[in-house]
Amino acid sequence: MFEAIKLLVGVVSLIMVYRTITGNCNKYLAFAICAIWLRYFLSAFHTITYPSLVAGFSINALGSIGVAGLGLLLIPTAVFTLKKLFPFYVFFTAIAVSGFVNMQIPGTINVLVKWCYFLVLAGALFLSIRCQGQNETFKKLLVAFVMPITMQIFSVLMGHAKAAEADGSISYIGGYNHEAAFSMIIVSFIFVVGLVERNTIRFRTSLFTLAVILLILVNYRTAILTILPIAAVFYFTLVEQRLKPSQKAPVLTVVTMLFTVMFLALSFTMQERFADVGLMLGNFDLITKAPIYFSEAEKDIMSARVYIWSQYIDAFTNADLLHKIFGFGPDSWKGVFAKYAHNTFVSNLYEYGYLGFYSFIGMMLFALKEAFKIHTKNLAKIVGLSIVGFLIMNLATMPLWNIEGLIFFAIVVGIVFSSSKQTDLIKSKATSARVIRKGQTVI
């Protein structure tokens, strides 16, 4: 029954996508909408699209490869030569070098294809925003989220939930495979709604609030922590825009107090889910503790995440100099550890060594710096704090390991680069006039 509903919703969302991209839509935005919709559609039918189909590749993987390849053909070469992409290429190079040194060729190809997917999607959004503007781009991009949002609402109404943790908690994820990837879909949706200007779409505030509630129902701790700064900026801006200068100080003080009370109430109702976070912070030295010395109780902290991190860190600490510099190679954890690292920083340290670890940090800090340099103050706060929240999320899970996480990061990077001052873009060897003229083609 639920699978039939998925198919029906998928067909309806496809019709909506078709109507959107055949309207006043530039070809780069059409590509981004179709790419995101395709990923969310295929992931909904994970029992079919996840298993290997051809040469070890699943339908999902083939879809990602196809999107990356098509994007490379569609996006003008000049976009990939932007100087602002240099920190990203340094990180990609570190991945490739690590894979070559360790002869982890399949893993290297797999990881680089994912980042290529990110690159073409970010480039497409960058060109679309330069061509039709941020507001028009993100208003139309919302159509790609119709299927997962609708399916989650159906899962709540029909009581179709998934057991999330050993403590008996449940997640409403619309019949998708895992709450980690699905939570990134909702986070991306919240972010896009937050970027759409007031009075552009009806019930914008209600839609944003609904999305926040849906994220809470996903019941994934790290995603909830990620969205807090985005939600805070959204609601503060909403209130601020309606006030006269003389009213701002007292009203915003009251609003701050209300937000604090609501946060405390939410923390109390979900205290069992977040209790381990406080326990981990109070015993931070556990991360560097050798895994053989962990007690059974300590192994369960943060759903065994701390124990998993210690395994990776211990293996890296005891490695030789070559592996400390270059790591053990992309996807080298497979066959060595039972589970992936559940921490992007720990994973990068183990797989790519110091070279990849520091280049990744440099890439993220560069994106953060560029976000806060956005000339529109409110947009700078939303995007900058979104990156901060995303970095926090990467401390306890690996959103960039999934395409869904890379989609969110591509949206963030697209808005960061497109919102740079025009002089910065020209200095960055961009195609200011030529690229935008190409992007004005409609389909």
N, C-alpha and C positions, 0 to 999 in steps of 0.2 A: 504493500500500500504506500509506504513512505517513498520507495524508489519510484513509483509511478508519479507521485507528486513532484519529485525532483525533476523528472523528465518533462512534465507539463510546465513547471516553472522555468526550466531551462529553455524550452521552446519560446515561451512568452518573452523571456529576457532577450533572446536572440532577435526576435522581431523588434523589440525596443532598441536594441543596438543598431540594427539595420536602418531603422527610421532616423536615428541620431546621426549616423555617419553619412547618410545620403542627403542630409540637410546642409546647413551652412557650417561645414566641418572641413578643416584642412587635412591633407592626407597624413600628416604626422600624428595628429590627434586621433584620426581614424585608426591608424596603426596601433597606437597606445591603447585605445578602448578595446579593440579586437583582441590584442595580446592579453590584456588583463582578464577580459571576459572568458577567453578560451582557457586560461589557467584555472579560473574558479569553476568553470563548467566541468572540465576534466577531473579536477580534484574532488568534485562532488560524487563522482562515480568511482571512488578509489578501489573498490573490489575488482574493477575491470581495468582501470588505467594505471595502477601501481605495479602489478606483476610484470616481469620481463616478457617482451613480445618478440622482438627481432634483435639478434646479436647482443642479447643482454640488456637491450634498451626497452623501457616501458613506454606506453602510449604517452604518459606525462612527459617523460624525458624527450621523446621524439618531438612532442609539441614545443618544448622549450628550445630544442636545437633548431627547429623550423623558424620560430620567432626570432632567435638570435641571427640566423642566416639571412632572413628576409630584412631584418633591421639594418644589417651591414650593407645591403644593397640599396635600401631606401634612403638612409640618412646620408647627407652630403659628407664627403671625406673631411672637409674643413672643420666640421664640428668635432671630430675626433682629435684634431690637432690643437684644440684650445689649451692654452698654458695652464689654465686652472685644473686640467685633468692630470697634470704631471704627478702629484702625490698619489693619485689612483694608479697610474701606470707603474710607479715605483713598487707599490704593493703587489700588483699583478706580476711584475717581474720577479719579485721575491718568491711568489708561488711557483712560477715556472722554473726558477733556479733550484728551488727545493725539490721539485719533482724530478728534474734532470739528475741532480746529485744522487738522489735515492732511487732513481729509475722507477718511480711510481707514475708511469705514463698514463694508465687508465684514470687514476685518481686525479692527476693533473688536468687532463682533458675535461673531466667531469666538472671540476671546480671552475676552470677558466670559461667553460661554456655558460655556467651560471652567471659569472661576472660579466660576460659578454651580453647576456640577456639584460642585466642591469644597465649596462652602458648604452645599449640601443634604446631602451625604454626612457632612460634619463635624457638622452639626446632628442628623442621624439617630443617629449614634454617641453624641453627647453625651446625647441623650434616652434612648437604650437603656441607657447606663451608669448614668444617674440612676435608671432604672426597675428594671433587673435586676442591676446591678452590673458592674464591670469584668471579673471573671473569667468570668461566664456569657456576657457579650457577646462576648469575644474567643475563647472556646472554640467558640462556635457560628460565629463569623466564619471560622474556619479552613476550613470546608467550601467557601467560595468559591475557595480556592486549589487544590482537588483537581486540576482539569484541567491547569493549567500545570505543577504539580509532577510529576504523573504523566507528562505528555508529555516533560518534560525527562529524566526517568529512562529513558523509552523511547528517546529520542534518543541517550543514552549507550550503552544496551545494544545498539542497532541500528547504532551508528556514524553516525547521521544528524547531521552537523556542518555548520556554516557557516564559510566563510573570513572571519575578522574583520579582519585587518590585512594590509598589504602585506608584512609580515615572515613570512608563512606561518602564523601562529597561527590556531587555530580556536576556535569557540564552540559550545557545546551549548545550544541555546535552544528545543528542543522543536518545531521547525518554525514558530516565530513569525518575525516579519519582521526585527526588529533587536534586537541585544543591549542597546542603551541602554534601550529600553522594557521588555524582558524582565527585565533586571537589577533594575528597580524592583519588579517583581512578586515576585522572590525576596527583595529587601530588605524589602518589606512583610510577607512571610510570616515572615521571621526576627524582625521586630519584634513581630508578633502572638504568635508562639510564646513569645517572651521575656516578654510581658506576662501570659501565663497562669500561674497560681500552681502551685506544686509539688503533685503528686499529683492534679491535676485531670484530666489526660489521661495515658494510659500512654505510656511511652518518650519523655517530654518532652525530656529531655536528648539522647537519640539523634536525635530529630526535629530539634532545633535544630542539632546537629552535622552532620546530613545536609544541612540547608538551607545551612549555611556552605560545605560542600563543593560543593554545586550552584552556589552563587554564584561560587566560584572557577572552576568549569567553564564558566560563562558567559564568563569571560575578559574582563571589562570593568573596567579599572583603577580608575576613579573609584568604582564601586559597591563594590569590595573595600575601598577606603580608607574609605568611608562606614560599612561594617559593623564595622570594627575596634573602635571604642569600645563598640558594642552587645554584641559578642561578649565583650570584656574584662569588662564589668560582669556579664554573665550568668554566666560561668564563675567569676568571683571570688565572686559572691553564692552560687553553688551550693556552693562549697567552704566559705565562711564560715558558712553555715547549719548545716553539719554539725560545726562545731568548738566546743569549750568556750572560754570567754574566755582561759584561760591558754595555749591551743594556737594561737590565731590568729596572733600575731606570727611565730613560727618557720615555721609551715606556709605562711602566705601569702607569706613571703619566698621559700620554695622554689618555690611556685607561680609567683610573679613571674619567677623565674629561668627556669623551664620555658617560660613564655609568651614570654619574650625570645628563648630559643633557637629556639622554634618559629617566631617571627616572622622571625628572621634566616634560618632554613632556607627559609621560604616566599619571602622576598625574594631569596635566592640562586637558587632554582629558577625564579623569574619575573623575573630581573634584566634580561633583554632587554626585557620589557614595561614595566618601571619605570625603565629607564635614562634615558629622555627626561625623566622628572620631575626627576631630579637635574640634568640638563643645563639644563632650563628655569630651575630655581631658581638655578643658578649664572650664568645670563645673563638675569636678570629685566628688564634694561633693554630687551630685545628687544620687549617688549609695546608700548612707546611709540615704537619705531623705525618710521619710515615704511616701508610695504610695498615700495616701489620699491627700497629699499636692501637687501632680504633676499637673501642668497646662496641657491643651490639647496639647500645642506645645511641652512641655517637654516629654509627653508620646510618641511622634513620633520619638524622637532622637534614632539614630542607629536602625531604624526599630522596635522601641518599646523595644529594648533590655534593655536599662537602667531602664525603668519602670518595666520590668519583674524581673530584678535583685533586685530591691528595694523591690518587693513583697516577694521574698524568704528571703532576709536578714532581713526584718522587722519581718517575721514570726519566723525566728530562734532567733532573738534578744529577742523576747517576749516569748520564750519557757521556760519550766522549766529546772532545772539542768540536769535531766536524758537525756532529748532530746538534750541538748547542748553537752553532752558528746558523746552520741551514735547516734544522729540524729533521723530522723523520719522513717528511713528504706528505702531500695532500691525501687525505683519506687513509693515512697509514694506521689510524687507530683500529680499523677493521681487522679482525683476526688477532688483535692484541688485547683489547679491552672489550668487555661485554656491552658497554654503552658508550655513546659519544659523550664528549666532555661536559655538556650542559653549561658551558661558559666560553664565549667567543675568544676572550683573551687567553684563557688557559689552552684552548684548542689551537690557537695560532702559535702560541709559544712552543707547544709540542710538535705540531706539524710543520711549521715554517721557521722555527728557531728564533734567535734574537733578531735576525734580519727581517723576517716577516712580522714579528711581534711589534717591533718599533716602527716599521713602515706602516702597519695598520693603525697604530696610535697616531702617527703623524697625519695619516689620511683623514682620520676622524676629527682631529683637532683643527685641521685645515678647513674641513667642512663647517665645523662649529664657528670658527673665526669668521668665515665668509658669511655665515648666517646672521651673525650679530652686526655685520657691516651693511646689511640690506638697508637702503635709504628710507624705506617706509618703517617707522618705528614699531608700529603694532605688528606688522608682518615679521619683523626681525625678532620680536619677542616670541611669537608663536613658533616660528621655524627653529630658532635657537634653542628654546626650551624643549621642543620636540626632539631635537638631537640629544639633548641632555638626558631626557627620559629614555630614549632609545639606547643610549650608552649604558644606563642603569639596567635596562632589560638584558643587555648582552652580558652582564655580570652573572646572571643566573640561568641563562638559556642561550640558544644560538639561532636567533631569527635570521641571520644572514646565511645560514646553512640551507634554509628553505627559499624557494622562489617567492613565496608570499612575503617574506621579510625583505627580500631584494626589491620587490615592487614598492614597498613603503619607502625604502631608502632611495630608490630611483625618483619617486615623487618629490622627496625632500631635496635631493641634489638638483633636480630639474628646476625647482622654484628658486633655489639658492643662486644658481648660475644665471638664470633668466632675469633675476631681480638685481643683478649687479649694475652699477652705473654704466652707461653706454661707453664712456671713455675707457673703463676697465675692460669691456668686451673687445674694443678695438685693439687695445694693447695686447690682448690675449690671442692675437692672430686669428680672430674670429672673422666671420664673413658678414659683418653687420648688415649691409644692404643686400648682398648677393644671396645669402642663405635665406633671409626673410622673404625675398622675392620668390625663391623656389618654393618656400613653404606656403605660399598663398594659393597654390593649386588646390582646387576642391574636387572631391570625388562624388 
